[in-house]
Amino acid sequence: MRCEICPRRCKVDRKNILGFCRAEKKIKIALVSLHKWEEPCLVGENGAGTIFFSHCNLRCVYCQNFVISHEGFGAEVSIERLAEIFIEQQARGAANIELVTPTHYTEQICAAIDIAKAGGLKLPMVWNSNAYENPETLELLRGRVNIFLPDLKYFDDEPAKIFSNAPNYFSIATVAIKKMFELVGAARIDNGKMIRGLIVRHLVLPNYRHDAIKIVDWLYETFGDKIFISLMNQYTPIYRAAEFKKINRALTTFEYNSVIEHAIKLGVKNCFMQIGKTADKSFIPNFNLSGV
């Protein structure tokens, strides 16, 4: 089967040829963990049940997970094993099952979700992606995924192409995010935990606060307070960031606060913000195959 799972539409047979994302047909995972550093409504008492997938269909030069996204570190698992991991995360007390960078394994993940649900999985499924996705691929997640957690990385096309090799990123990602909203609807919180809905993240980049403001405007004009916006200040100049002068430094307090203040003036109510020192390599997960 020729792969057209994402907007790259490489049309390769992944059993024999690698496409842009470099993923083969078999699922590859780098870490299974209980992650307590997500948005408060996703972590519960024990943390989100994160599963980090290897490979990615973007090439972000500042990716903190480049070891798995670009270099492909991880271990192969079967669909049946992935379903077992879902059940094991539930037994550990995870608040949900959070699938991190899962797009290139969508069909396999859908099969694993069906197996796990038949085996007693009750937790909400969280789809944590870069939003560079096809609506027809997202349609496969109808009735399977409860919460979408996409990034909306760029408004303007120039930084999208330079920093992520993602032409037409905003036009593609916004269509995908609208599709996500269609699939799950307005955010629903029960006892402090999100059980359904959409949280859109944006990592504010140094020298790109105006791009961030445009993103906030689009999100609020499009969805109002039916979704949550998560504005992050944790940018760390890592991986190949030193090759690009504009992003080869930490974000300033002024840059981040100007985006937050704009959101407040706009009237945004459902918004997460980060306080304190979050731009630190210590927050990068240790991809040691734990739980795989």
Secondary structure in CASP SS format (residue, H / E / C, confidence):
PFRMAT SS
TARGET T0000
AUTHOR 0000-0000-0000
METHOD secondary structure of the structure
MODEL  1
M C 1.00
R E 1.00
C C 1.00
E C 1.00
I C 1.00
C C 1.00
P C 1.00
R C 1.00
R C 1.00
C C 1.00
K C 1.00
V C 1.00
D E 1.00
R C 1.00
K C 1.00
N C 1.00
I C 1.00
L C 1.00
G C 1.00
F C 1.00
C C 1.00
R C 1.00
A C 1.00
E C 1.00
K C 1.00
K C 1.00
I E 1.00
K E 1.00
I E 1.00
A E 1.00
L E 1.00
V E 1.00
S E 1.00
L E 1.00
H E 1.00
K C 1.00
W C 1.00
E C 1.00
E C 1.00
P H 1.00
C H 1.00
L H 1.00
V H 1.00
G C 1.00
E C 1.00
N C 1.00
G C 1.00
A E 1.00
G E 1.00
T E 1.00
I E 1.00
F E 1.00
F E 1.00
S C 1.00
H C 1.00
C C 1.00
N C 1.00
L C 1.00
R C 1.00
C C 1.00
V C 1.00
Y C 1.00
C C 1.00
Q C 1.00
N C 1.00
F H 1.00
V H 1.00
I H 1.00
S H 1.00
H C 1.00
E C 1.00
G C 1.00
F C 1.00
G C 1.00
A E 1.00
E E 1.00
V E 1.00
S C 1.00
I H 1.00
E H 1.00
R H 1.00
L H 1.00
A H 1.00
E H 1.00
I H 1.00
F H 1.00
I H 1.00
E H 1.00
Q H 1.00
Q H 1.00
A H 1.00
R C 1.00
G C 1.00
A C 1.00
A C 1.00
N C 1.00
I E 1.00
E E 1.00
L E 1.00
V E 1.00
T C 1.00
P C 1.00
T H 1.00
H H 1.00
Y H 1.00
T H 1.00
E H 1.00
Q H 1.00
I H 1.00
C H 1.00
A H 1.00
A H 1.00
I H 1.00
D H 1.00
I H 1.00
A H 1.00
K H 1.00
A H 1.00
G C 1.00
G C 1.00
L C 1.00
K C 1.00
L C 1.00
P C 1.00
M E 1.00
V E 1.00
W E 1.00
N E 1.00
S C 1.00
N C 1.00
A C 1.00
Y C 1.00
E C 1.00
N C 1.00
P H 1.00
E H 1.00
T H 1.00
L H 1.00
E H 1.00
L C 1.00
L C 1.00
R C 1.00
G C 1.00
R C 1.00
V C 1.00
N C 1.00
I E 1.00
F E 1.00
L C 1.00
P C 1.00
D E 1.00
L C 1.00
K C 1.00
Y C 1.00
F C 1.00
D C 1.00
D H 1.00
E H 1.00
P H 1.00
A H 1.00
K H 1.00
I H 1.00
F H 1.00
S H 1.00
N C 1.00
A C 1.00
P C 1.00
N C 1.00
Y H 1.00
F H 1.00
S H 1.00
I H 1.00
A H 1.00
T H 1.00
V H 1.00
A H 1.00
I H 1.00
K H 1.00
K H 1.00
M H 1.00
F H 1.00
E H 1.00
L H 1.00
V H 1.00
G C 1.00
A C 1.00
A C 1.00
R E 1.00
I E 1.00
D E 1.00
N C 1.00
G C 1.00
K E 1.00
M E 1.00
I E 1.00
R E 1.00
G E 1.00
L E 1.00
I E 1.00
V E 1.00
R E 1.00
H E 1.00
L E 1.00
V C 1.00
L C 1.00
P C 1.00
N C 1.00
Y C 1.00
R H 1.00
H H 1.00
D H 1.00
A H 1.00
I H 1.00
K H 1.00
I H 1.00
V H 1.00
D H 1.00
W H 1.00
L H 1.00
Y H 1.00
E H 1.00
T H 1.00
F H 1.00
G H 1.00
D H 1.00
K H 1.00
I C 1.00
F E 1.00
I E 1.00
S E 1.00
L E 1.00
M E 1.00
N C 1.00
Q C 1.00
Y C 1.00
T C 1.00
P C 1.00
I C 1.00
Y C 1.00
R C 1.00
A H 1.00
A H 1.00
E H 1.00
F C 1.00
K H 1.00
K H 1.00
I H 1.00
N C 1.00
R C 1.00
A C 1.00
L C 1.00
T C 1.00
T H 1.00
F H 1.00
E H 1.00
Y H 1.00
N H 1.00
S H 1.00
V H 1.00
I H 1.00
E H 1.00
H H 1.00
A H 1.00
I H 1.00
K H 1.00
L H 1.00
G C 1.00
V C 1.00
K C 1.00
N C 1.00
C E 1.00
F E 1.00
M E 1.00
Q C 1.00
I C 1.00
G C 1.00
K C 1.00
T C 1.00
A C 1.00
D C 1.00
K H 1.00
S H 1.00
F H 1.00
I C 1.00
P C 1.00
N C 1.00
F C 1.00
N C 1.00
L C 1.00
S C 1.00
G C 1.00
V C 1.00
END
